[in-house]
């Protein structure tokens, strides 16, 4: 059944584009016409040691991509296609893959290990490859097997563990996998290649080892092997071992106490003197410990009683650990371009200090400040930069009182450092100033006095003209400085608004603005300045800015640019600024006129933006349109004939699902603005929303907002929603049943379940209120199901606060709209009464108000 495809695979890698395209087309045709034969042919090619390495490697890659995809919908389709293949062909493919693990060609072995894991990700959860683990372990237990086979087998075991869930293996299988992996790490018995593969496999298998770590003898053995491996003479093996230790710190923190002295010595030595790749992982171990202890402290604060033992490892190691990390800050790379994405030992050390600061609070300051004071005045720029980095790293965690004293005494010096001769020093100083404004500048408590503000603004405005990397950090400093005034829109900031707006517009227009994301950070900062401005004092300035940004957006639409990406980014930034300006000017009746007068021109610009093909631009333009719909209210109706086709396109854009999600939100904005005036478009919109909910290829995150929009539409069109009720409520009931079955042990699924519950209840609330004054009986047939779902959610003691609020609101709406007709449906009224009384005691004011309203309505109905 397999076909000879070597020539096609080699031609698909040809330098000649014509030959390459023709070969790709032939392969695609074979795949579409006979998938089982295609996959078998690829497996035969991969397994054949007589074939060229290039064709074998590509065969494995194509085979892997035929089984897996990043997109969830595509992945589901590929899974279904695989499961539909005849079992005899699948068995042949699996045998060929396992045989390839013993190939003398490294690339073929490596690729086969990856493909085995992809097949396992489909078949093991479905119990379709029960002998895989046994086959792989058999490769490890045969003493005479070559090192290459053992290496690729360990790779395969590691990849399989990465792909499947710990629930997919029996404990006996887990024990055998761990035994094989740990034996593979043994120095005396194995080559460096096998030991590296074993150590990397252990990293992926750690998730499965809970039971083993609960048993002291097994735990001791694993920890002994990892610690010994961390002292190997090969750098890559040491690095992999420290990666294991960092993972163990996250997964098994509660059992680390007996090993911490040895681990401190191991990590300290690595941080002090090992290769950077190893030192980075040693620092990561301590960062992982911090993450665990921060989480434990949050549990203690929330008093859930659900936290594990808090061993305070950071507190105990503090006096030795902090000086060790401070020394790493002095190891900056000389000629390194200033790029935040570059990860080196100085960056890792600073990040770990930030986490330690959040873990121990005030206790870190006496250890860090002597280093700052000693180094900040030294002539060597490395010392000045390290001192500034150290100070910036401890600004989150310690008390405001302690930090305020330090900032008051050091702020002027930091401002002077913005004139330093060295670019690295200025870059880090701007970052530190940004963090000072972020954590120590808010309405209740600020380190920026009215006397200090002019000097701060002067330095920041001047800093926007510096090198791109420095100017970008300065923009974020302006952003956080502005945010400190947003809540109160303080008049203190008003005199500086025109100058800051001018300098940010100038910064965004710099010829070198593409560097270091400078342009986008300038526009983000501009948005923050607009949001924090005192509208009564700056309305004319913001109105002028509206015209400037509209003109800039118009100019990008007139010019044909070779750099489509840059043009798209510019248009997205301008749409983002317009959204903020629209929201700001609409927030006061006195300034709303600026938006109403310009609305037609703004809308023309947005519609022209949709002609572009950039998803980022579409997202920003849609969000701005939502703001414009709110601003113009029922007047927005005149834009719908032109806009509707773009709404349809957005709702059908499954591939760029963020665009689809934002379009769904804007549909809600439009219906809230137009009410019944949106009726002519309702059938089309509802049809698309129903298709979106039914689609398996649409990303699941879009689906909760769709239910919320059902509520918006129901509330907007009232009795006219009746014809959609059977279909919409059926979808809502299906989603509520999905919530009831959902696995809440998975954090990601639990979060999605919470979003889904909130949106279902929001949908019911909107639809119910829409029928309240006209035809409430329409919803009576669905009341029992809704009430059961409400009870199910309220009986969950671990429910999310937002879910509680949405549930109580839906309960209140149900009783409010259906009145006495609902009374016979209440089974255990005492339960509901008890829950509502409990909610009345919560700290959340909004929840208490919603509960008080719902409780009053329920009591009134029940007392009749």
ChimeraX attribute file (.defattr): number of C-alpha atoms within 10 A of each C-alpha:
attribute: neighborCount
match mode: 1-to-1
recipient: residues
	/A:1	8
	/A:2	15
	/A:3	14
	/A:4	11
	/A:5	19
	/A:6	19
	/A:7	10
	/A:8	19
	/A:9	24
	/A:10	19
	/A:11	19
	/A:12	23
	/A:13	17
	/A:14	14
	/A:15	9
	/A:16	10
	/A:17	12
	/A:18	11
	/A:19	15
	/A:20	17
	/A:21	14
	/A:22	14
	/A:23	21
	/A:24	16
	/A:25	13
	/A:26	15
	/A:27	17
	/A:28	13
	/A:29	13
	/A:30	17
	/A:31	15
	/A:32	11
	/A:33	11
	/A:34	10
	/A:35	17
	/A:36	21
	/A:37	17
	/A:38	23
	/A:39	27
	/A:40	22
	/A:41	21
	/A:42	28
	/A:43	25
	/A:44	24
	/A:45	28
	/A:46	32
	/A:47	26
	/A:48	16
	/A:49	15
	/A:50	9
	/A:51	13
	/A:52	14
	/A:53	18
	/A:54	15
	/A:55	23
	/A:56	27
	/A:57	22
	/A:58	21
	/A:59	27
	/A:60	28
	/A:61	17
	/A:62	15
	/A:63	24
	/A:64	21
	/A:65	15
	/A:66	20
	/A:67	22
	/A:68	20
	/A:69	15
	/A:70	8
	/A:71	12
	/A:72	15
	/A:73	18
	/A:74	15
	/A:75	17
	/A:76	17
	/A:77	15
	/A:78	18
	/A:79	19
	/A:80	13
	/A:81	14
	/A:82	20
	/A:83	13
	/A:84	11
	/A:85	14
	/A:86	10
	/A:87	12
	/A:88	9
	/A:89	16
	/A:90	18
	/A:91	13
	/A:92	13
	/A:93	22
	/A:94	21
	/A:95	13
	/A:96	20
	/A:97	25
	/A:98	24
	/A:99	16
	/A:100	26
	/A:101	29
	/A:102	23
	/A:103	20
	/A:104	13
	/A:105	15
	/A:106	18
	/A:107	17
	/A:108	28
	/A:109	28
	/A:110	21
	/A:111	25
	/A:112	35
	/A:113	26
	/A:114	24
	/A:115	27
	/A:116	21
	/A:117	23
	/A:118	23
	/A:119	24
	/A:120	25
	/A:121	22
	/A:122	22
	/A:123	18
	/A:124	21
	/A:125	15
	/A:126	11
	/A:127	12
	/A:128	14
	/A:129	15
	/A:130	14
	/A:131	11
	/A:132	18
	/A:133	19
	/A:134	13
	/A:135	12
	/A:136	21
	/A:137	21
	/A:138	15
	/A:139	22
	/A:140	23
	/A:141	12
	/A:142	10
	/A:143	11
	/A:144	8
	/A:145	13
	/A:146	13
	/A:147	17
	/A:148	20
	/A:149	23
	/A:150	30
	/A:151	29
	/A:152	31
	/A:153	30
	/A:154	31
	/A:155	30
	/A:156	29
	/A:157	31
	/A:158	26
	/A:159	23
	/A:160	26
	/A:161	26
	/A:162	19
	/A:163	18
	/A:164	19
	/A:165	14
	/A:166	17
	/A:167	9
	/A:168	16
	/A:169	18
	/A:170	10
	/A:171	16
	/A:172	8
	/A:173	14
	/A:174	22
	/A:175	17
	/A:176	14
	/A:177	26
	/A:178	22
	/A:179	15
	/A:180	23
	/A:181	28
	/A:182	19
	/A:183	19
	/A:184	27
	/A:185	28
	/A:186	19
	/A:187	15
	/A:188	8
	/A:189	12
	/A:190	17
	/A:191	16
	/A:192	20
	/A:193	18
	/A:194	25
	/A:195	27
	/A:196	26
	/A:197	24
	/A:198	31
	/A:199	33
	/A:200	25
	/A:201	30
	/A:202	32
	/A:203	22
	/A:204	19
	/A:205	22
	/A:206	22
	/A:207	16
	/A:208	23
	/A:209	22
	/A:210	15
	/A:211	12
	/A:212	19
	/A:213	21
	/A:214	13
	/A:215	10
	/A:216	11
	/A:217	10
	/A:218	17
	/A:219	17
	/A:220	15
	/A:221	14
	/A:222	19
	/A:223	18
	/A:224	13
	/A:225	17
	/A:226	23
	/A:227	20
	/A:228	16
	/A:229	23
	/A:230	27
	/A:231	16
	/A:232	16
	/A:233	10
	/A:234	14
	/A:235	17
	/A:236	18
	/A:237	24
	/A:238	28
	/A:239	28
	/A:240	26
	/A:241	30
	/A:242	31
	/A:243	24
	/A:244	26
	/A:245	26
	/A:246	21
	/A:247	20
	/A:248	22
	/A:249	22
	/A:250	19
	/A:251	18
	/A:252	17
	/A:253	19
	/A:254	14
	/A:255	17
	/A:256	17
	/A:257	12
	/A:258	9
	/A:259	13
	/A:260	13
	/A:261	11
	/A:262	11
	/A:263	20
	/A:264	17
	/A:265	11
	/A:266	17
	/A:267	24
	/A:268	19
	/A:269	14
	/A:270	24
	/A:271	23
	/A:272	15
	/A:273	10
	/A:274	17
	/A:275	15
	/A:276	16
	/A:277	17
	/A:278	25
	/A:279	26
	/A:280	24
	/A:281	25
	/A:282	30
	/A:283	25
	/A:284	23
	/A:285	24
	/A:286	26
	/A:287	24
	/A:288	21
	/A:289	24
	/A:290	26
	/A:291	17
	/A:292	20
	/A:293	27
	/A:294	18
	/A:295	14
	/A:296	20
	/A:297	14
	/A:298	13
	/A:299	15
	/A:300	15
	/A:301	10
	/A:302	11
	/A:303	10
	/A:304	10
	/A:305	9
	/A:306	9
	/A:307	14
	/A:308	12
	/A:309	10
	/A:310	15
	/A:311	15
	/A:312	16
	/A:313	16
	/A:314	19
	/A:315	15
	/A:316	10
	/A:317	13
	/A:318	17
	/A:319	14
	/A:320	13
	/A:321	20
	/A:322	19
	/A:323	13
	/A:324	16
	/A:325	23
	/A:326	22
	/A:327	16
	/A:328	21
	/A:329	23
	/A:330	20
	/A:331	16
	/A:332	17
	/A:333	11
	/A:334	8
	/A:335	6
	/A:336	9
	/A:337	10
	/A:338	15
	/A:339	10
	/A:340	9
	/A:341	7
	/A:342	9
	/A:343	10
	/A:344	17
	/A:345	25
	/A:346	21
	/A:347	19
	/A:348	21
	/A:349	30
	/A:350	22
	/A:351	20
	/A:352	24
	/A:353	28
	/A:354	21
	/A:355	24
	/A:356	29
	/A:357	23
	/A:358	21
	/A:359	26
	/A:360	19
	/A:361	17
	/A:362	19
	/A:363	16
	/A:364	21
	/A:365	18
	/A:366	10
	/A:367	17
	/A:368	20
	/A:369	16
	/A:370	11
	/A:371	19
	/A:372	20
	/A:373	15
	/A:374	12
	/A:375	20
	/A:376	22
	/A:377	13
	/A:378	13
	/A:379	9
	/A:380	11
	/A:381	19
	/A:382	20
	/A:383	22
	/A:384	27
	/A:385	26
	/A:386	27
	/A:387	29
	/A:388	27
	/A:389	27
	/A:390	25
	/A:391	25
	/A:392	22
	/A:393	24
	/A:394	26
	/A:395	25
	/A:396	22
	/A:397	20
	/A:398	18
	/A:399	12
	/A:400	18
	/A:401	11
	/A:402	12
	/A:403	20
	/A:404	20
	/A:405	11
	/A:406	15
	/A:407	19
	/A:408	14
	/A:409	10
	/A:410	12
	/A:411	18
	/A:412	13
	/A:413	13
	/A:414	19
	/A:415	19
	/A:416	12
	/A:417	21
	/A:418	24
	/A:419	16
	/A:420	16
	/A:421	10
	/A:422	15
	/A:423	18
	/A:424	21
	/A:425	25
	/A:426	29
	/A:427	27
	/A:428	25
	/A:429	29
	/A:430	29
	/A:431	22
	/A:432	24
	/A:433	26
	/A:434	21
	/A:435	22
	/A:436	25
	/A:437	23
	/A:438	20
	/A:439	18
	/A:440	24
	/A:441	22
	/A:442	20
	/A:443	14
	/A:444	7
	/A:445	13
	/A:446	15
	/A:447	21
	/A:448	21
	/A:449	11
	/A:450	10
	/A:451	8
	/A:452	13
	/A:453	15
	/A:454	15
	/A:455	13
	/A:456	17
	/A:457	19
	/A:458	14
	/A:459	15
	/A:460	23
	/A:461	22
	/A:462	14
	/A:463	23
	/A:464	25
	/A:465	17
	/A:466	18
	/A:467	17
	/A:468	23
	/A:469	24
	/A:470	25
	/A:471	28
	/A:472	30
	/A:473	28
	/A:474	33
	/A:475	31
	/A:476	24
	/A:477	24
	/A:478	29
	/A:479	24
	/A:480	25
	/A:481	29
	/A:482	27
	/A:483	25
	/A:484	24
	/A:485	22
	/A:486	20
	/A:487	12
	/A:488	13
	/A:489	21
	/A:490	16
	/A:491	16
	/A:492	13
	/A:493	20
	/A:494	18
	/A:495	12
	/A:496	16
	/A:497	21
	/A:498	14
	/A:499	13
	/A:500	20
	/A:501	22
	/A:502	13
	/A:503	21
	/A:504	24
	/A:505	17
	/A:506	15
	/A:507	25
	/A:508	23
	/A:509	14
	/A:510	15
	/A:511	9
	/A:512	14
	/A:513	21
	/A:514	14
	/A:515	14
	/A:516	19
	/A:517	16
	/A:518	27
	/A:519	28
	/A:520	20
	/A:521	24
	/A:522	30
	/A:523	23
	/A:524	19
	/A:525	27
	/A:526	25
	/A:527	22
	/A:528	23
	/A:529	29
	/A:530	27
	/A:531	21
	/A:532	24
	/A:533	28
	/A:534	21
	/A:535	22
	/A:536	13
	/A:537	12
	/A:538	17
	/A:539	20
	/A:540	13
	/A:541	15
	/A:542	24
	/A:543	17
	/A:544	12
	/A:545	20
	/A:546	24
	/A:547	14
	/A:548	14
	/A:549	19
	/A:550	19
	/A:551	14
	/A:552	14
	/A:553	23
	/A:554	20
	/A:555	12
	/A:556	16
	/A:557	18
	/A:558	8
	/A:559	9
	/A:560	10
	/A:561	12
	/A:562	8
	/A:563	8
	/A:564	13
	/A:565	12
	/A:566	12
	/A:567	20
	/A:568	22
	/A:569	16
	/A:570	20
	/A:571	28
	/A:572	23
	/A:573	25
	/A:574	26
	/A:575	28
	/A:576	22
	/A:577	25
	/A:578	27
	/A:579	22
	/A:580	20
	/A:581	23
	/A:582	27
	/A:583	21
	/A:584	22
	/A:585	24
	/A:586	21
	/A:587	13
	/A:588	13
	/A:589	8
	/A:590	12
	/A:591	18
	/A:592	18
	/A:593	15
	/A:594	18
	/A:595	22
	/A:596	17
	/A:597	10
	/A:598	14
	/A:599	20
	/A:600	14
	/A:601	12
	/A:602	23
	/A:603	19
	/A:604	14
	/A:605	18
	/A:606	24
	/A:607	18
	/A:608	11
	/A:609	23
	/A:610	18
	/A:611	11
	/A:612	15
	/A:613	11
	/A:614	17
	/A:615	19
	/A:616	18
	/A:617	25
	/A:618	28
	/A:619	23
	/A:620	24
	/A:621	28
	/A:622	28
	/A:623	23
	/A:624	26
	/A:625	27
	/A:626	23
	/A:627	22
	/A:628	25
	/A:629	24
	/A:630	22
	/A:631	22
	/A:632	18
	/A:633	16
	/A:634	18
	/A:635	15
	/A:636	21
	/A:637	18
	/A:638	10
	/A:639	15
	/A:640	15
	/A:641	9
	/A:642	12
	/A:643	17
	/A:644	15
	/A:645	11
	/A:646	17
	/A:647	20
	/A:648	16
	/A:649	15
	/A:650	24
	/A:651	23
	/A:652	19
	/A:653	18
	/A:654	20
	/A:655	13
	/A:656	15
	/A:657	20
	/A:658	19
	/A:659	25
	/A:660	26
	/A:661	22
	/A:662	22
	/A:663	29
	/A:664	24
	/A:665	20
	/A:666	22
	/A:667	25
	/A:668	21
	/A:669	22
	/A:670	26
	/A:671	26
	/A:672	22
	/A:673	23
	/A:674	20
	/A:675	19
	/A:676	18
	/A:677	17
	/A:678	21
	/A:679	17
	/A:680	10
	/A:681	12
	/A:682	18
	/A:683	13
	/A:684	12
	/A:685	20
	/A:686	18
	/A:687	11
	/A:688	18
	/A:689	22
	/A:690	16
	/A:691	14
	/A:692	22
	/A:693	21
	/A:694	12
	/A:695	14
	/A:696	15
	/A:697	18
	/A:698	22
	/A:699	20
	/A:700	16
	/A:701	14
	/A:702	22
	/A:703	22
	/A:704	23
	/A:705	22
	/A:706	26
	/A:707	29
	/A:708	24
	/A:709	26
	/A:710	30
	/A:711	24
	/A:712	27
	/A:713	30
	/A:714	28
	/A:715	26
	/A:716	26
	/A:717	22
	/A:718	22
	/A:719	19
	/A:720	17
	/A:721	21
	/A:722	17
	/A:723	10
	/A:724	15
	/A:725	17
	/A:726	12
	/A:727	11
	/A:728	22
	/A:729	20
	/A:730	12
	/A:731	17
	/A:732	22
	/A:733	16
	/A:734	11
	/A:735	21
	/A:736	23
	/A:737	13
	/A:738	14
	/A:739	21
	/A:740	14
	/A:741	10
	/A:742	14
	/A:743	13
	/A:744	15
	/A:745	8
	/A:746	10
	/A:747	10
	/A:748	10
	/A:749	14
	/A:750	17
	/A:751	13
	/A:752	18
	/A:753	23
	/A:754	21
	/A:755	18
	/A:756	26
	/A:757	28
	/A:758	22
	/A:759	26
	/A:760	29
	/A:761	28
	/A:762	24
	/A:763	28
	/A:764	32
	/A:765	26
	/A:766	22
	/A:767	29
	/A:768	28
	/A:769	22
	/A:770	25
	/A:771	23
	/A:772	21
	/A:773	11
	/A:774	11
	/A:775	15
	/A:776	19
	/A:777	15
	/A:778	18
	/A:779	21
	/A:780	14
	/A:781	9
	/A:782	16
	/A:783	19
	/A:784	15
	/A:785	14
	/A:786	21
	/A:787	19
	/A:788	14
	/A:789	20
	/A:790	21
	/A:791	17
	/A:792	13
	/A:793	21
	/A:794	19
	/A:795	13
	/A:796	10
	/A:797	7
	/A:798	9
	/A:799	13
	/A:800	15
	/A:801	14
	/A:802	13
	/A:803	20
	/A:804	22
	/A:805	21
	/A:806	23
	/A:807	27
	/A:808	26
	/A:809	20
	/A:810	27
	/A:811	24
	/A:812	21
	/A:813	23
	/A:814	26
	/A:815	23
	/A:816	22
	/A:817	22
	/A:818	22
	/A:819	17
	/A:820	15
	/A:821	13
	/A:822	18
	/A:823	15
	/A:824	9
	/A:825	14
	/A:826	14
	/A:827	11
	/A:828	9
	/A:829	12
	/A:830	10
	/A:831	14
	/A:832	20
	/A:833	14
	/A:834	10
	/A:835	17
	/A:836	19
	/A:837	15
	/A:838	12
	/A:839	21
	/A:840	17
	/A:841	12
	/A:842	13
	/A:843	9
	/A:844	12
	/A:845	11
	/A:846	11
	/A:847	21
	/A:848	20
	/A:849	14
	/A:850	19
	/A:851	27
	/A:852	18
	/A:853	16
	/A:854	21
	/A:855	22
	/A:856	12
	/A:857	18
	/A:858	22
	/A:859	12
	/A:860	13
	/A:861	17
	/A:862	15
	/A:863	6
	/A:864	7
